[in-house]
């Protein structure tokens, strides 16, 4: 027991992990990394996202995640770079960030009472290697009345949100159940990231 405790204490007191370089200005992604205790710095990606309506959702989010990560990699100074992209999918159609309240209302009307997919691409890279993956969480909305929609839209939480809602906010009231990683719906597939850090940097970030 004593040796095990000493070993654990040695691991905890090891040199600090190099901060990840997060290629995103999303406050949700920052909050998730803070929640997980992963050190990071933020750099806005120099990458333009294009979302063709007929694009394959999985390939699209993977491409965006990699594009964001690569766009800031030159300034990483050998630190791991993290790029993430997330979209909402129903019946093969993409539900990106609504342009206005009318578009948000139309999205929510279509998602109401049905199960949609929240699909994220994640790219973790260093000068030596690149990991590119995707994760999917299924979210079922309850049936929504006109009053439900009006209340949600009036709050303005739909702005800048794929699918027109934020599950970590008032948008939670729209949800009946989820299947998969909850934090993926918030904005970052945390279970996937933790697995990659455990595999690639065993012990460095406290995982593996």
N, C-alpha and C positions, 0 to 999 in steps of 0.2 A: 504493500500500500504506500509506504514512504517513497519508494523509488518511482512509482507511478505518479505521485503528487509532484515530486521534484521534476519529473519529465514534463508534466503539464505546465508547471510554473516556468520552466525553461522555454517552452514553446510560446507562452504568452509574452514573455519578456524579450523575445527575439526582435531584431531591428525592424523599424516600421516599414510597412509595405509601400512601394512606390505608388503614388496616386494614379488611378486610371485617368485617362483623358477622355472625357465625355463629349462626344460630338453632337451636342444637343443643348438647347436653351430651355427645354421643357422643365417646368418646376416640379411636375409629377415624377419625372425620372430622377431628378436631384433628390427628391424626398425619399424615394425608394432606396437609392444608394445609401443615404444617411441612415435610414431605418435598418439596413443590413450591416452597417458599420464598415462600409467599403470606402476608403479614402479616394477622392477624385477632384479633378479640376475641370472646369467647363470651358469649351471653345465653341463658338457658333460655327457650324459647318458651312463651307463655301460650296454648296451643292444645291442645285435647283431640282425640286421634285416635280415630276410630270406624272399624272395619273390617268392614262388613257382608259376610258370606260370599258374597253374590251380586254384589258390586260389580265393576265393570270395573277390572282391576288398573292399567292405565295412567292412567285418569281418577282413580283413588283416590290414587295416589302423587303425581300432579300437584296434586290438591286439597290434600293434606296438606303438600306442599312450599310451596305458596303460602300456606296458612294459617299455617304456622310463620313464614315470612318476614314476612308482614303483621302478625303479632302483636307483633313487636318493632320494626317500622319507625319508630314514633313517636319512639323514643329513639336513632335511628341518627345524627342530626346530619349529614345529607347523605352519610353513608358508604354504600357498597353493602351490601345485606343479602342473605345467602345462606340459603335454606331447602332442605332435602333430606329425602326420604323414600324408603325402600327396602322392597320385599317380595319374597317368593319365590312363583313361580306354577308349577303343574303341572296340566295338563289343565283350565285355566281356574279352578282352585281356588287360593285364597290360603293361603299358609303363613306366617303372621305369627310373633310371638314365642310360643313354647310356654309354657303356664301352669305346667307341672310336667314332671318327668322322663318320666312315662308318655306325655304328649302329644308330647314331643320324640322319644321312641322311635317312636311311631306315624308321625310325620312322616318320620323317617329311613328307616323301613321302606318307605314309599311312594316316597321319592326314590331309593332304592337301585337301581342298575343302569339308571337312566333319566336323561334330559336334562330339566332344569328351567330356567326363566327367572328371572333376577334383574332386577327392574324398578325403576328409580329415577326419581323426579320431582325436578327441580331448578328452583328459582325464584331468580333474581337480580334485585333491584329497587333503584331509587333513587326519589327524589321525581318524577323526570321520565319514567321508563319502567319496564317490567316485562318480563322474559324468563322464559317458562315452557316447559320442555322435559322430555323423558323419554329414558332410555337403557336398553337391554336387553343383558344378557350371558347367554349360554347355558352352563350348567354340567352336565357329565355325571358322575354318581357311578359308581364301580365297584360290582359286586355286594358286598353286605355280609353277613357272617355274624353269628350271635348274639354271638360273641366280640367282633367289631368294634363292634357296637352297645353292648355292656356296657362296653367300654373307654372309648368316647366319652362315654357318659352318666356314668360314674364320675368323669370329670375335671371335670364341671360346666360345661364350656365352652358348652354349649347354652343356658345361661341368658341371657335378653335378646337372643337371636339369631334373626332371621327364618330359618325353616327348620330351626332347631335346630343350626346349625353356624357356625363362623367359619373362613373359608378361609385367613386369615392365621395361624391357630394350628394346633392338632392336627387341626382339620377338614380341613386340606389332605390328610390321609391318606385321606379319603373320596373325593377327586376324581380322576377319570381324565383329564379334559381340560376346557378352557374355550374359548369362542369369544366374543371381544369384550374389553372393558375390564376387566382384572383388578381394578383399584381400585374399580370399580363394585360388585363382589361384596364387597369389604371394607367399603364403606359410602358412597362418594362417587364419582359418575361424573366422574373427573378430566379425561378427554379432552374431555368436553362443557364443563366449567367453564373449562378453559384456552382453548378456542375462543371462548367468550363473552367472556372477559376480553381476548383478543387483538382481538376485533371492537369491543367497546365502550370499551376503555381501552388502545388500541394503545401498547405500550411502557411503560405505567405500572407494570404488575406484571411486566415483563420478557418479555412475550409479544407477538408481532405487530410 
